[in-house]
């Protein structure tokens, strides 16, 4: 049987990412049920007027983002005068 990774979520305090957690971990942090946390995530609810939860990028998404970022940086450096 193949083990699946539990989905992870970034927790923001205002605009600063303060960590990446599972739904169970977020439920413990905020002392709410996992169902309530899932509703907050799907409704994009701001908790306690300051905390926001967003789906974290997967490893595959991070690799794709890094490839795109590097391509943009390389293209930009070629456009500079004197290069």
C-alpha positions in Angstrom: 0.0 0.0 0.0 1.4 3.4 -1.0 1.6 6.1 1.7 0.1 9.4 0.7 1.4 12.7 2.0 -1.1 14.7 4.0 -1.8 18.1 2.3 0.0 21.0 3.9 -1.1 24.6 4.3 0.8 27.8 4.9 -0.3 29.9 7.9 0.0 33.7 7.6 -0.1 36.1 10.4 -1.3 39.2 8.6 1.0 39.0 5.5 3.9 37.0 7.0 4.1 33.2 6.5 4.7 31.8 9.9 4.7 28.1 9.1 3.3 25.2 7.1 0.9 22.7 8.8 -1.5 19.9 8.2 -5.2 20.4 8.9 -4.9 18.4 12.2 -2.0 20.6 13.3 -4.0 23.8 12.5 -7.0 22.4 14.4 -4.8 21.9 17.5 -3.2 25.4 17.1 -6.6 27.2 16.9 -8.5 24.7 19.2 -11.1 24.1 16.5 -12.2 20.9 14.7 -10.6 19.7 11.5 -14.0 20.2 9.8 -14.1 23.9 10.9 -10.5 24.4 9.7 -11.4 22.9 6.3 -14.3 25.3 6.0 -12.1 28.2 6.9 -9.7 27.1 4.2 -12.4 26.7 1.5 -14.1 30.0 2.5 -10.8 31.9 2.7 -11.8 33.0 6.2 -9.5 35.2 8.2 -9.2 33.7 11.7 -9.1 36.0 14.7 -8.9 39.0 12.4 -5.3 38.2 11.5 -4.6 34.6 10.4 -5.0 33.3 6.9 -4.6 29.7 5.7 -3.6 28.9 2.1 -2.7 25.6 0.4 1.1 25.2 0.3 2.8 24.5 -3.0 3.6 20.8 -3.6 7.1 19.7 -4.4 6.2 19.5 -8.1 4.7 23.1 -8.0 7.9 24.4 -6.3 10.1 22.8 -8.9 8.0 24.3 -11.7 8.0 27.7 -10.0 11.8 27.6 -9.6 12.2 26.7 -13.4 10.0 29.7 -14.3 11.8 32.0 -11.9 15.2 31.1 -13.3 14.0 31.5 -16.9 12.7 35.0 -16.1 15.9 36.0 -14.4 18.0 34.8 -17.2 15.8 36.5 -19.8 16.0 39.8 -17.8 19.8 39.6 -17.5 20.1 39.2 -21.3 18.0 42.3 -21.8 20.4 44.6 -19.8 22.7 46.8 -21.7 26.3 45.8 -21.7 25.7 42.1 -21.5 
